[in-house]
Amino acid sequence: MNNAFIDALAKRRSQYALGKNVSMSQEELATLIKEAVKQAPSAFNSQSARAVILFAQQSDQFWQIVMGKLKAIVPADKFAPTEAKINSFAAGIGTILFYEDQNTIAALQQQYPSYHDQFPIWSEQGSGIAQFAVWTALANAGIGANLQHYNPLPDADVADQWGIPASWKLRAMMPFGSNEAAIADKTFLDDDERFKVFS
Ligand SMILES: Cc1cc2nc3c(=O)[nH]c(=O)nc-3n(C[C@H](O)[C@H](O)[C@H](O)COP(=O)(O)O)c2cc1C
């Protein structure tokens, strides 16, 4: 299929070998990330997604916070692989923290009581869409990234460090950087298992 968007989707993969060989400036990257979040849809156009973009030492500091939290719960003799993994995330040029603003969700619940129970679900879906939009935009710009979920371990320290509003709930984190290794081809389930087409 010849389709630029599908090509961009196929470029997005989980890249765990991240490096610092990126020619785009921090400003260009921040603009790209912001635009991807802004163009992502959200329930009732609520725009509950929030993102904190950490570059260079700020990103390192985030992963040091995560490392400290994990050190407190992972047995010392089993910590080496954990440490290597966290260092691999810090090896990139930055990390995006994806939040959802709980005040936005509460306001919607009040305004539209019949959808009360749906709004937290839609918030999660919207967050996933925003994460995916950013991930794909980065991939399309030649930047590697992966998706991590160390929340809620570092949430309080991160909130202190970067002055995150109390209503922002951390949902995921995305370290990014240069692609330092090829990624193996992905296997796919048979279409018959996943799709039904009626015409
Ligand atoms: C909702 C969601 C949660 C994920 N959580 C993690 C995670 O915590 N850690 C991780 O390394 N990868 C995580 N991934 C990445 C998946 O493992 C990965 O996307 C999948 O194996 C397909 O590989 P690809 O990204 O190269 O296409 C997550 C992906 C999704 C969509």
The ligand as an ORCA input file, in Angstrom:
! r2SCAN-3c Opt
* xyz 0 1
  C      -0.586      0.470     26.243
  C       0.831      0.010     26.041
  C       1.629     -0.195     27.150
  C       2.991     -0.541     26.982
  N       3.797     -0.625     28.081
  C       5.115     -0.888     27.903
  C       5.984     -0.882     29.020
  O       5.593     -0.602     30.159
  N       7.293     -1.179     28.803
  C       7.776     -1.453     27.542
  O       8.978     -1.699     27.399
  N       6.968     -1.439     26.460
  C       5.653     -1.159     26.620
  N       4.828     -1.112     25.518
  C       5.383     -1.391     24.168
  C       4.901     -2.721     23.608
  O       5.520     -3.783     24.277
  C       5.218     -2.713     22.104
  O       4.573     -1.621     21.502
  C       4.790     -3.992     21.429
  O       5.544     -5.090     21.868
  C       4.917     -3.911     19.900
  O       6.229     -3.538     19.508
  P       6.505     -2.214     18.683
  O       6.284     -1.035     19.607
  O       7.946     -2.322     18.238
  O       5.557     -2.154     17.526
  C       3.499     -0.754     25.676
  C       2.661     -0.555     24.567
  C       1.353     -0.165     24.748
  C       0.501      0.109     23.521
*
